[in-house]
Structures are given as structure tokens and as C-alpha cells.
Amino acid sequence: MSIPPTLPSTIDETLALLASGEYVAERSLATAVFLSLRMGRPLLLEGEAGVGKTEIAKVLAKSLGSEMKRLQWNECMDIGSEV
């Protein structure tokens, strides 16, 4: 049985965690990630395609020993649409 990694205890540790997964983040994004992790709350990221939303989720999941589940949605879909 492996010991799960511990959560970062500072924003600087969050920046280092992201950097270890080759994700370069601004301090404001690292702050949002840090607060989300510390409070145990989800973090909703939105933005144009290609800005790194999925990549940060992959890096966090891998770094924290978690599974990533991806949900894709856009304004053209309705509740009955298949993803």
C-alpha cells in the first residue's frame, strides 16, 4: 500500500507541485488551486480552448495520486446530448 502524497501547505508549495509536473502557473492560479485543495472544494476552470484547463487537472491528479475524470460541455449541448 502506497502512502498518498500530502497536499501543499503553502502557495509556494503549490507552485512547486505544478512546476514538478511541467505546468507553469501564475501565482493567482496557484492561489486558487491551493485554496481549493485546502478547503476540499472543487475548482471550476473556464477559458478558451488550449489555455491549459485540462493539463492542470492532469498534473494535479498525477501529482496527488488521484484519478482525473473529464466532463466536456459547451453551449451547443443540452441535457440530452451525448458527450
Backbone as CSV, one residue per row, in Angstrom:
resi,resn,N_x,N_y,N_z,CA_x,CA_y,CA_z,C_x,C_y,C_z
1,MET,0.843,-1.179,0.000,0.000,0.000,0.000,0.888,1.242,0.000
2,SER,0.646,2.136,-0.950,1.472,3.343,-1.026,0.832,4.462,-0.217
3,ILE,1.677,5.325,0.295,1.212,6.470,1.074,0.866,7.582,0.105
4,PRO,-0.358,8.127,0.188,-0.728,9.208,-0.733,0.086,10.466,-0.452
5,PRO,0.391,11.226,-1.499,1.145,12.467,-1.297,0.344,13.447,-0.432
6,THR,1.056,14.278,0.291,0.380,15.269,1.106,0.046,16.495,0.249
7,LEU,-0.971,17.199,0.666,-1.359,18.422,-0.029,-0.337,19.517,0.255
8,PRO,-0.155,20.412,-0.683,0.764,21.527,-0.421,0.246,22.374,0.740
9,SER,1.170,22.868,1.556,0.751,23.655,2.720,0.907,25.150,2.511
10,THR,1.448,25.546,1.364,1.590,26.969,1.042,1.337,27.165,-0.453
11,ILE,1.162,28.405,-0.826,1.006,28.721,-2.248,2.308,28.430,-2.992
12,ASP,3.448,28.706,-2.361,4.728,28.404,-2.997,4.892,26.906,-3.228
13,GLU,4.446,26.079,-2.287,4.488,24.627,-2.487,3.550,24.212,-3.624
14,THR,2.435,24.910,-3.775,1.515,24.622,-4.878,2.166,24.955,-6.201
15,LEU,2.855,26.092,-6.274,3.601,26.459,-7.484,4.650,25.395,-7.801
16,ALA,5.344,24.909,-6.774,6.378,23.886,-6.975,5.758,22.568,-7.431
17,LEU,4.605,22.218,-6.874,3.901,20.991,-7.275,3.530,21.055,-8.752
18,LEU,2.984,22.177,-9.175,2.614,22.347,-10.577,3.856,22.325,-11.468
19,ALA,4.917,22.991,-11.026,6.162,23.024,-11.805,6.772,21.633,-11.933
20,SER,6.624,20.804,-10.903,7.167,19.440,-10.966,6.468,18.614,-12.042
21,GLY,5.250,19.017,-12.390,4.523,18.370,-13.478,4.657,19.124,-14.781
22,GLU,5.645,20.018,-14.832,5.938,20.830,-16.012,4.780,21.745,-16.403
23,TYR,4.054,22.250,-15.391,2.982,23.205,-15.619,3.416,24.528,-14.994
24,VAL,3.592,25.535,-15.805,3.989,26.857,-15.319,2.722,27.660,-15.067
25,ALA,2.509,28.055,-13.812,1.288,28.770,-13.437,1.621,30.120,-12.836
26,GLU,0.741,31.070,-13.068,0.852,32.353,-12.386,0.460,32.151,-10.928
27,ARG,0.930,33.041,-10.080,0.655,32.926,-8.647,-0.858,32.969,-8.365
28,SER,-1.616,33.745,-9.128,-3.062,33.841,-8.881,-3.746,32.489,-9.120
29,LEU,-3.317,31.756,-10.142,-3.884,30.428,-10.396,-3.452,29.452,-9.303
30,ALA,-2.186,29.505,-8.909,-1.707,28.638,-7.835,-2.449,28.924,-6.534
31,THR,-2.798,30.175,-6.298,-3.561,30.543,-5.097,-4.947,29.909,-5.136
32,ALA,-5.617,29.974,-6.275,-6.944,29.365,-6.411,-6.868,27.850,-6.226
33,VAL,-5.848,27.227,-6.808,-5.663,25.778,-6.658,-5.396,25.440,-5.194
34,PHE,-4.501,26.184,-4.553,-4.173,25.961,-3.144,-5.423,26.039,-2.267
35,LEU,-6.212,27.095,-2.454,-7.413,27.267,-1.638,-8.425,26.143,-1.886
36,SER,-8.574,25.744,-3.131,-9.484,24.651,-3.474,-9.057,23.354,-2.786
37,LEU,-7.772,23.054,-2.837,-7.258,21.839,-2.201,-7.414,21.893,-0.682
38,ARG,-7.069,23.016,-0.093,-7.124,23.141,1.368,-8.552,23.088,1.906
39,MET,-9.492,23.642,1.139,-10.892,23.646,1.584,-11.638,22.383,1.153
40,GLY,-10.992,21.569,0.311,-11.642,20.358,-0.162,-12.831,20.647,-1.052
41,ARG,-12.724,21.704,-1.818,-13.815,22.139,-2.682,-13.382,22.047,-4.141
42,PRO,-14.341,21.852,-5.053,-13.986,21.798,-6.474,-13.550,23.167,-6.990
43,LEU,-12.804,23.125,-8.072,-12.353,24.346,-8.727,-12.839,24.293,-10.161
44,LEU,-13.658,25.244,-10.546,-14.174,25.311,-11.910,-13.273,26.231,-12.723
45,LEU,-12.718,25.677,-13.800,-11.860,26.461,-14.688,-12.577,26.639,-16.010
46,GLU,-12.577,27.850,-16.522,-13.167,28.091,-17.823,-12.220,28.955,-18.630
47,GLY,-12.343,28.844,-19.938,-11.492,29.632,-20.811,-11.489,29.050,-22.203
48,GLU,-10.818,29.742,-23.074,-10.722,29.311,-24.465,-9.988,27.980,-24.562
49,ALA,-10.212,27.297,-25.675,-9.510,26.042,-25.933,-8.005,26.288,-25.982
50,GLY,-7.257,25.373,-25.382,-5.809,25.442,-25.470,-5.107,26.269,-24.416
51,VAL,-5.838,26.756,-23.403,-5.179,27.584,-22.388,-4.616,26.771,-21.221
52,GLY,-4.926,25.454,-21.165,-4.322,24.603,-20.142,-5.250,24.094,-19.062
53,LYS,-6.553,24.192,-19.251,-7.503,23.731,-18.232,-7.369,22.232,-17.966
54,THR,-7.381,21.452,-19.022,-7.271,20.002,-18.864,-5.882,19.620,-18.373
55,GLU,-4.870,20.300,-18.854,-3.493,19.972,-18.463,-3.259,20.176,-16.979
56,ILE,-3.796,21.251,-16.401,-3.602,21.462,-14.957,-4.313,20.369,-14.169
57,ALA,-5.466,19.922,-14.647,-6.177,18.823,-13.984,-5.352,17.542,-14.046
58,LYS,-4.748,17.269,-15.196,-3.903,16.069,-15.341,-2.703,16.130,-14.397
59,VAL,-2.044,17.284,-14.347,-0.868,17.446,-13.488,-1.254,17.275,-12.021
60,LEU,-2.347,17.895,-11.605,-2.780,17.771,-10.210,-3.145,16.340,-9.867
61,ALA,-3.902,15.682,-10.737,-4.306,14.299,-10.473,-3.078,13.407,-10.328
62,LYS,-2.147,13.525,-11.264,-0.947,12.683,-11.212,-0.103,13.006,-9.981
63,SER,0.104,14.281,-9.698,0.943,14.697,-8.572,0.354,14.308,-7.225
64,LEU,-0.971,14.270,-7.148,-1.636,13.972,-5.880,-2.126,12.531,-5.796
65,GLY,-1.778,11.726,-6.797,-2.158,10.316,-6.765,-3.648,10.089,-6.894
66,SER,-4.322,10.942,-7.658,-5.771,10.854,-7.830,-6.120,10.466,-9.260
67,GLU,-7.378,10.149,-9.446,-7.892,9.861,-10.773,-8.567,11.115,-11.315
68,MET,-8.331,11.402,-12.580,-8.978,12.546,-13.207,-10.179,12.058,-14.007
69,LYS,-11.306,12.707,-13.796,-12.493,12.428,-14.592,-12.825,13.694,-15.361
70,ARG,-13.002,13.545,-16.668,-13.199,14.709,-17.529,-14.653,14.799,-17.960
71,LEU,-15.212,15.970,-17.810,-16.559,16.264,-18.266,-16.454,17.391,-19.277
72,GLN,-16.953,17.149,-20.463,-16.878,18.170,-21.507,-18.280,18.681,-21.799
73,TRP,-18.419,19.973,-21.849,-19.717,20.598,-22.069,-19.503,21.881,-22.849
74,ASN,-20.427,22.219,-23.725,-20.367,23.515,-24.372,-21.777,24.032,-24.596
75,GLU,-21.876,25.270,-25.030,-23.178,25.924,-25.146,-24.078,25.292,-26.190
76,CYS,-23.542,24.456,-27.076,-24.359,23.805,-28.104,-25.030,22.525,-27.601
77,MET,-24.669,22.093,-26.398,-25.222,20.844,-25.857,-26.419,21.146,-24.963
78,ASP,-27.305,20.152,-24.885,-28.396,20.258,-23.919,-28.341,19.015,-23.035
79,ILE,-29.242,18.896,-22.113,-29.219,17.827,-21.117,-29.300,16.440,-21.766
80,GLY,-29.871,16.315,-22.946,-29.980,15.026,-23.599,-28.839,14.699,-24.529
81,SER,-27.862,15.587,-24.676,-26.734,15.368,-25.574,-25.790,14.326,-25.015
82,GLU,-25.226,13.518,-25.910,-24.191,12.579,-25.503,-22.851,13.285,-25.598
83,VAL,-21.974,12.978,-24.672,-20.643,13.589,-24.658,-19.677,12.669,-25.345
